[in-house]
Amino acid sequence: MADDAPEILDQWWTELAAALGVQDAPGDIAELLSLAGDAAHRVVRPAAPLTTFLVGYAAARAGGDAEALERAVATARELAVARDSDER
């Protein structure tokens, strides 16, 4: 990842959240990227965007707060790790 990637991602998060009208969206960029990496490496690469979309959707349906997001991330990560373990 480029040295300025974290700054660019922070800017992108702020810009996109504003454009979507969700400036108050909870999220830890590093944690979401880590989850995407788990999905890409433990399931299959195209699972990354699908996983992050579904996690966000589930979190929104469960209240949209930081705790709902943390629960959804944990569930997705557990499933990806279990799937990877099952295939080895």
N, C-alpha and C positions, 0 to 999 in steps of 0.2 A: 504494500500500500504506500502511496506517495506520502512524503513527510507532511504535506499540508492537507491530507485526506480528512483527518478529524475536524479541522476547521471548515473545510468545504462541506462535510456532512452536517455539521452543526448549522451552517448557513442554509443548506438545502432543507433541513428539517424545519427551520423557522419560516423559510419562504413557502414551502409546500403547505405547512400547517396553516399559515395565514390564508393562502389561496383557497384551501379547503374549508376554512372557517372553524378550524379545530386547534386554535392556538393554545388551548389549555390541555391538549392531549398529553397524558402521562407517557413517559418512555425514557428508557436508558438506551441510547444509541448503541453503545458497546454491547449491551446485553442482547439487543435485537439482532445485531450483526453476528454475535456468537451463536445465537439460536439458528440463524440462517445458515451459518457454517456447519452446524451440527446436522441440519436437514440435508444440506448439499453433500456432505461427506458420509453420512450414516444411512441415508435413504438413496437419493439420486440428485444430481445437481439441480434439475428443475424443481425439486421440492422446496427449495429455499424461498422463492417468492410466494408459493402457495401456502407454505407454513406461516410465514409472517402475516399474510393476509388473513388467514383463518384465525390466528392468535389475536390479531387486532379486532376482528369481527366478534369473536367470542368474548373478549374483554369488554367491548362496547355493550354487548347484550347483557353482560353480567354487572353492569353499572358504570363502566367506563373509567373507573378510578385506578390508581396505581396498584392497589391490592388485586383487583380483577385482572390486570395485565400480568402481574407477577404469577398468579395462579395459572393463567393460560400459558405463559412461557414455560413454567415448570412442567405442566402436563405435556406440552409438545416435546420438550427436551427429554422427558422420561420415555415417551413413546419412541422417539428417534433412537435413543440409546438402546432401548429394548429391542427394537427392530434390527439394529446393527449387531447386537449380541446374538440374536437368533440366527443370523445369516452366517456367522463365523464358525 
